[in-house]
Amino acid sequence: MDTSTHILVIILSVFLALFLLLSIVIAAQIIRLLKAVNRVASKAESIVDSAETVGAMFKDAAGPLAILKIIHNIAQAVQNNKKRKD
């Protein structure tokens, strides 16, 4: 081999080493980013689950609360009627 091919091989091996090192660094950063996104997604999922639980609780309590509201309205109507008679 002559000198020009030796220089070309050295240059290509340096570029290959730099590319390999840069690829490893980028892959590590992508893995860290994906882990952070996974944590955020799991927190969001737990928030949605708790919101669904609260919604279901209000849905289940809507029937008894409606009955109590009707009784309260009837009691107020009776009180208002008594005040008008006096």
Buried (B, 14 or more C-beta within 10 A) or exposed (E): EEEEEEEEEEEEEEEEEEEEEEEEEEEEEEEEEEEEEEEEEEEEEEEEEEEEEEEEEEEEEEEEEEEEEEEEEEEEEEEEEEEEEE
